[in-house]
Amino acid sequence: MKLTRIERWILAAQYGILERMDSANGPVYRRTQEALEHGWELEYESLCPAYKDEETLSEEGCREVVDVLSMYRSLDSAAREHAEISEGDVAFPGFDGNEETRQWSYARFLVSEGKFTESDKGHDLNSHFPVLEGYRQMLREWQASAEKYNLTGDDVRRILAARDRA
């Protein structure tokens, strides 16, 4: 991880404030401040272990998660409108917490913020198996629907069939 001189200066100052405010953790904050002041890049990863570049989700990735949740909202609504569609067939299984961690955590965040609450079926949104490729196939079919927020029974069957082909 690279930090500019200004970024190091700002972060070091913030850790200095934390050191004065939280004496119990003062030594940790002091160590962090010293590493930043001296520019010891090898230490940066240990300073902020929760923030790793490979753990970010791009804007495009975030939009994909929103699209998947929107599609499942539409499928859920269709199941309530059409008796021949089982709500179990259109229940959102989540994302794989091991292989699709970024998508899984973003979906959990959205649900915790009160968005897409219909997707929260008490299973922590963890599918426990990779589903992203299936969702991408489903999204193509959902986008091709004449009225994607007012799906017909045929639309739902077509979208679910795309998941099964993935």
LINVENFEN-V745876 format. One record per helix or strand of 2 or more residues. SS is the DSSP state (2 for helix, 1 for strand). FROM is the first residue (numbers start at 1). TO is the last residue. Records with the same first field share a line. If there is no record, write none. Layout:
BEGIN
SS->FROM-TO ; FROM-TO
END
This chain:
BEGIN
2->5-21 ; 23-38 ; 41-47 ; 53-55 ; 59-81 ; 101-112 ; 117-119 ; 132-143 ; 153-165
END
